[in-house]
């Protein structure tokens, strides 16, 4: 009996090998035929729900079902990382963070989309900055691995009722010598934050990112750092004398000063805490990613929604103007079959058309499509879209090389130590950060000693 | 005849076969889920390897262990964990045993009160972290108000002040796990025979003498078990820290910034998971933690055996 079973198993195995060998020997044209569903992984938030709506429309048009699987932000990267670790095919496409690109490309997790994007003219349809930061690796190479999907960056929400109050306007002008208005420079923003800090009334000038967990305080700080003319590296990837340059020190001192005008309890604050202190009337201005502004426009959530305004990042002392990049691009999993890759590319090609991008923007997605961004319909659709469209022309990001996580850790630690810990000087904090980053880059072979 | 006896033999399995049927799946599962990962991670701890990178592990000998044991930042994490475990477990013993002493005598409503006290340890640490984060908030949290601070500008920032943050985590841990110590202590107290106290009372022994010579020695084995369990848990502390402080706040100590509540488990998580994903290094750190926990557990078990023998 056992021998008989064994013989059957061997026979089936041999037949399977012969069957698959026959197919492997004959190259087949790559077609998306036979693919009836596609799976996209993204973080759990409103834009993913919007993408599911877009996916439903794709199904209605093509019959191919699109499922957007959502994972909470806190565990999203871990989940994707675990899938990468086993070179899994649980998803066809992933909407990945801009900083992941280098890590994913170097390890071979993403399909090279350069020819696809160029041949279909898609590269010309999105803003250059978004294509560079969401899709290009290495920087400046012209090689792309993602289609800019959810454009995002830091911007500001402010209380128009406070800014336009005649008493406030008169008092501010008397104290600072210029009119109270949307700040054009970081120094003006600091003055306004100071002016509105009235602890006795439970009002504070500004809410800024301070969270130490992942990248929040680094993102918040780099808004000012870039605008002050500093950077994370020079052209040769050196950090010594760059991240601790006088410009960076001045930027960090200003960020630390802004924290003095922040509501108590915002010592480990990110997007949720920012919206909270705004909604409960504690902050006159908050920084946040544009993706989190829709809830501020909802009167059921924000009692100040009618008097909430939005503005892009101010300029630095020499006119530099940058906003920390958020958002994600959509990439194709390199571990799926050729048919599924083709089906994924077909979806991206459809998604990138101006009509679908207009629809994507209309239901709440932050498009990176130039034509849609410049359209009157988009600019007037929400109170924050105009600020968003302007911001997407001056975004800038942290490192996106595979070692970015190693570099992010000391950045978070030193920035938090100075801003929240409140001991030592900005120069000492940035010197320590530069030293540790330099050691990491040398150890990882990014730069030589 | 033979066609009748054949199925009967099949229905009755021998003892040996029966034992194998029960044990083999368990052993296979144990090997797959415990032994193999343990051995594989030991191997990985001697390599440079990232699980999210297809590059195979590169043998680096003891480099990962050298890094873990020589880097100030890692020592800081061990020091934070040790300090946290010592303070937290000590306070849990005092509070838990104190509660047990108060509740050992039955009174009206004591059952309900005991049940209510046990509620915190039934909650998820992530949920506990989230709501205590609000309780500690100086603007609207009740903790500072309970301490008499009505002005949020002068109230202590428990989670943002480097001098207070570790204490905040300790307070929540003590609130959550003292009931566990209380439960074990109550079990120990209820097992003490009444005649010991009656004999002591006849000899006119003072309450303190009775506590020192009867209560404490009788409860000690269970207290030591509580210490053992809580110390091991304290060394693995992760959820509460992530929920309350995320390992922060950071503080400049000399020229180096350190996260004042970053325990070894939090550090381990950050090393092992993306974006760092340093699988080899994190495996080495995990083994160092394992050795420490085994060493401490052995000390406790020896103490426990001494108490039992004595």
Interface residues (C-beta under 8 A of the other chain):
Chain A: X77 X78 X80 X81 X84 X85 X87 X99 X100 X103 X106 X107 X108 X109 X199 X202 X211 X212 X213 X263 X264 X265 X267 X268 X280 X282 X402 X404 X405 X406 X408 X409 X410 X412 X413 X414 X415 X416 X417 X418 X420 X421 X423 X424 X428 X429 X431 X432 X433 X435
Chain B: X51 X52 X53 X54 X55 X137 X138 X139 X140 X141 X151 X152 X153 X155 X157 X159 X160 X162 X242 X245 X246 X247 X248 X249 X250 X251 X252 X255 X256 X257 X258 X259 X270 X273 X274 X275 X276 X277 X278
